Amino acid sequence: MNFRGTSQTMSAGIDLENVCCDFGTFRAVDNANVSIRPGEFFSFLGPSGCGKTTILRMVSGFIEPTQGVIRIGGEDVRGKRPNQRPTALIFQNLALFPLMPIWENITFGLEVRGVDKASRRKRAEELLQLVDLPGAAEKMVSQLSGGQKQRVAIARALAVEPQVMLLDEPLSALDLKLRQHMRAELRAIQQRTGVTFIYITHDQGEALAMSDRVGVMSQGRIQQIADPREIYNNPVNGFVASFVGENNIFKGEVQQAADGMASFSTPHGTFRARLGDLGGRDGKLYVRPEHTVISVAAEAENSVPVTITDVSFEGNFITVHATGDSGIHLTAEIRNDGSATMPDRGTRAYMAFDPARAAILPDANVRG
Amino acid sequence: MQDLLRRYGPGLTLIMGLMVAFWLLMLVIIPNMTLFEQSFRPYLPVREVGGPNDTYSLDNYLKVFDGTIERSFLGFTFQIPVHVLTFWLTIWYSMVVTVICFFMAYPLAYYMAKIVNPRSLPTLILLLFIPLWVSEVLRAFAWWIILAFRGPLNWLLLNLGLIEDPIRWTNMGYTGVVIGLIYTYVLFMLFPIYNAIQSLDTNQIEAAEDLGAPWWKIHWRIVLPHSKPGIAAGSVMVFMLSAGSLLVPSILGSTTSQWFTQTINQWFNDALDWNTASAYAFLLLLLCTLFVSLAMWVFRVKLSDIAK
């Protein structure tokens, strides 16, 4: 029962092939295709009810897919119960066993496998060391704080040496500071153990900060699978763009398209921007507030005359709200480098953006 | 009390206080104290009551040790007072009833709490309760009919080919009594366990399964420990009600089954010796309480757990 330490062995990849899951007439997961690599930290990101937890429960074996195949380490796991799969699930409420001391909680999976008490006890100490919680072995669950319980849950899942760890919003019950600390902790444990992590969250900050790759979901469909930078910088549709960050959105029509760029005519002016894959659907123009600049004079292109309506100082940046002459509401964020000045309310100015930083995207990819 | 006064005013509070006092005093304390006091006095002709012979003693209690009979058990032959034997058999078969009730109630309670569709739960509970709307006497007689020599149970078993000759169920020692008591009191086991299991977070069951536990291990390590207070509450109720039941043993008892309550009843109604009857009744109460306390100590259950 030696702990794997830093080795990258034993972790398994997971493949979902055309996986669908129906609850009655409701399709919770619609045709999910994703290939998660061994040792990868993969997050499913989406609002509640988007089907991400259903995917997790299908991988862990509590729900069988209505259609499609799930492979863990290349092996089709159809019909296998959760206790026969090489996965360990960390529940949203952690589901620690309150009637057992911490060390029995952690080694419950080993007890089930018939490991003798002395080795289990020793293993519990090792795992408590790993999750930075030494000396808690004899305590009861109720004596621990939220963050400590979190670590026990991780240790309990690691004890069975899973090839895949499944985490169902495990940080959502913690306060902000602890959550940020546990993010780093989780990432470190993942890298130390080399186990494949599948992480479920509705918090885009969490997903972007921790993951190797992120799958953004909406209404049962995977919208985009990419690394966090790609997700944020090049979202494939409006849903992804809006879910992972703020946007100024223009409605309008594509006029001329060439070399991946297009001009986009709106009631607020005609703009040039990158043209996303519209697939025959209507598009909207999305540009992030931090890519929107404020200037006194009109820029050569993509410039909107505005009146500044509100300015709020957020610390590391300044948010400027403005209303365009044609009535549109726009937001710009100025990075606070220590010398940034705050524009006055009521000031006339122009808000502009670089065509390369704006994109014309379709709405979410949903059934229709 | 302050709270009551503020909320309902002095008049209503007084009435409520008086009603509680009436309940406690007239329905609990006075009747029991009267019997308790009587149990230490001899059974005398009316004109000697209050005379020089009417003195307190433990004679009535010591009557349980009168009249020994010979019994053999596991190859040992020994002398045992007949009422002590009745008492131990009452305790023993009440335990049997309790254990069987547990094994019947636990799977059903688990099914109701964790498996059945919540929408069909009310129907299920209704079906379980309907028999309780019928008088206990009728239910006991119903079983008397079911267990009869030419009754439906024998008919069924004969036709299924499970037995070759009909069985005299109600003349097989305590069989009839045990069946009747189980039927009468099993719901008192079911609902406390159901409540206990229902309060268990389903994620814990799933977590145990996810960690590789087979179903029996999940029950042994997760569900059973969690439902222990419910099991204890159900067991105490079924045990005490069974040991204290008079009706079921009277109707479904055989010639060789004697329940301790029947002995008490005989002192009251046949011997008309209320003093000895009271002594026996208090003995039953005291010893059953002791026995339950002992069982709770063995299984490490606290009274406060049960009260929940």
Boltz contact constraints between the chains, C-beta under 6 A:
constraints:
  - contact:
      token1: [A, 60]
      token2: [B, 210]
      max_distance: 6.0
  - contact:
      token1: [A, 82]
      token2: [B, 209]
      max_distance: 6.0
  - contact:
      token1: [A, 82]
      token2: [B, 210]
      max_distance: 6.0
  - contact:
      token1: [A, 83]
      token2: [B, 209]
      max_distance: 6.0
  - contact:
      token1: [A, 83]
      token2: [B, 212]
      max_distance: 6.0
  - contact:
      token1: [A, 89]
      token2: [B, 210]
      max_distance: 6.0
  - contact:
      token1: [A, 91]
      token2: [B, 203]
      max_distance: 6.0
  - contact:
      token1: [A, 91]
      token2: [B, 207]
      max_distance: 6.0
  - contact:
      token1: [A, 93]
      token2: [B, 203]
      max_distance: 6.0
  - contact:
      token1: [A, 95]
      token2: [B, 203]
      max_distance: 6.0
  - contact:
      token1: [A, 95]
      token2: [B, 204]
      max_distance: 6.0
  - contact:
      token1: [A, 95]
      token2: [B, 207]
      max_distance: 6.0
  - contact:
      token1: [A, 99]
      token2: [B, 225]
      max_distance: 6.0
  - contact:
      token1: [A, 108]
      token2: [B, 211]
      max_distance: 6.0
  - contact:
      token1: [A, 109]
      token2: [B, 211]
      max_distance: 6.0
  - contact:
      token1: [A, 109]
      token2: [B, 212]
      max_distance: 6.0
  - contact:
      token1: [A, 112]
      token2: [B, 212]
      max_distance: 6.0
  - contact:
      token1: [A, 112]
      token2: [B, 213]
      max_distance: 6.0
  - contact:
      token1: [A, 112]
      token2: [B, 217]
      max_distance: 6.0
  - contact:
      token1: [A, 160]
      token2: [B, 211]
      max_distance: 6.0
